[in-house]
Amino acid sequence: MLSWQTLLLGVLAHAFLPLALELRAGRSSYDEFRTQYGRGDAFGDEYVLRQALFNKRVSAVQQINSQEGSWKAEINEFADYTPEEFRSLLGHRRSHQGSAAFLQLRSSVIQSRFHTLGWPSMTDSWRRMTSLLRTTPSSHPSGLPESVDWRSQLNSSSFVKQQGTCGSCWALAAVGALEMHAEIHSKEPPHELSVDQLLDCVANPQHCGGLGGCDGANSELAFEYVQQHGLYTSSTYSGKSKEGCSGRANPPYVRLQGFVRLPTNNLNSMLQAVATRGPLVVGVDASRWDLYGNGVFDGCDRDATINHAVVLVGYGSDRLGKDYFLIRNSWGKAR
C-alpha cells in the first residue's frame, strides 16, 4: 500500500504507518517504538529527551482523536523528533519570484530519447493556457471532471520515494512529476529517474530555499537543470564522473522541453492543470503534518510558510462533500 492521502482543499498532508503497538506513554511503549523504527541505542540525557518527546506526541494524538474531525492523528516515525529535526526534512522554499505564493504549481513537457515528444506548439500552448487560467473567474471551472486521480492511470505513480533525513523534497517532487509526465507522453514502460543526479548536480548559488542537495532548494531549479542537461534513470546514473556532472558518453533518458509556473493561489488554475495536463509540483506548508494519520486534513494555519514540495495528482470530494487534494509525498511507503 502506497503513502497516498486525501487532503482538505488548500491543505496538504501525508499518510504515515500506524504504529503496531498500543497507544500509550511510558518507557516500555517507547522502547517498542524504537525497535519498530530501528532507532538503535540511546542512553542518558539523549534517551530522556527522546522519551519525553514521544510521550508528548502520544498525548497530542489522544487529544486530537478525542475530538470530532475529518482526520485522525497517529504515532509515526517522527514521534521522537525535535521540532528542528522535523523542519530539516522540509527542504523546499519558495523562489524569490514567488515570494507571495502559498501554492506554487508547475508542470512539464517531456522529451524521451526513445520517443521524441517535442510538440512544436506545446510551449505556446502552455502560454495560452496560463493566460486563460489567469483570467478564469473564481467559480469552479466548467467542463472539468468532479474528481481526478492519476494513480489509476500511471504505473509510475507507485514510485514513492523516502527522503529519510535528507532535505531533498524539492528533487523528489520534481523527479516524481517528470516520471509521470514521461509515462503520459511515451509508450515505453515507466522508468525511475535519478534523484541523486539532481542532488549532485543542481547548482544553487543564490541559496534559493537552502544550500542545495540535502540542505534544501526548490523544484524550479531542478526543472531548469533537466531542461539544460537532461536526466538519467536511477539505474544508469552512477554518480559524478571525473569531469563532474558533465562529459557523460551516454545520452540522458529524459529531456525537459519546458515548464510553466501557474498563477499563485489560483484554485481554478490548479484544478484545470491537474485535470487536463497531469500531475503538478506544489509548494506547501507541511509544518503540522507530523501527527497526520488518515482522513481529510484540515489542520492548517492561515499564516502559511512554504517549506515542502510534493506532487499533486488529483482532487475530489469525500462522502460528506468535503473537497480535497490528493498528493504524493516523499516520506516512504506504508508497510
Secondary structure, DSSP 8 states (H G I E B T S, - for coil): ---EEEEETT---------SS----SHHHHHHHHHHTT-----HHHHHHHHHHHHHHHHHHHHHHTS--SEEE---TTTT--HHHHHTT--B---GGGTT-SSEEEEEEEEESSS----TTHHHHHHHHHHHHHT--SS--TT--S-EEGGGT-GGGG---B-TTSB-HHHHHHHHHHHHHHHHH-SS----B-HHHHHHH---TT-TTSSSTTB-B-HHHHHHHHHHH-B-BTTT--S-BTTBTS--SS--SEEEEEEEE--TT-HHHHHHHHHHT--EEEEE--TT-TTEEEE-B----SS----EEEEEEEEEE-TT--EEEEEE-SB----
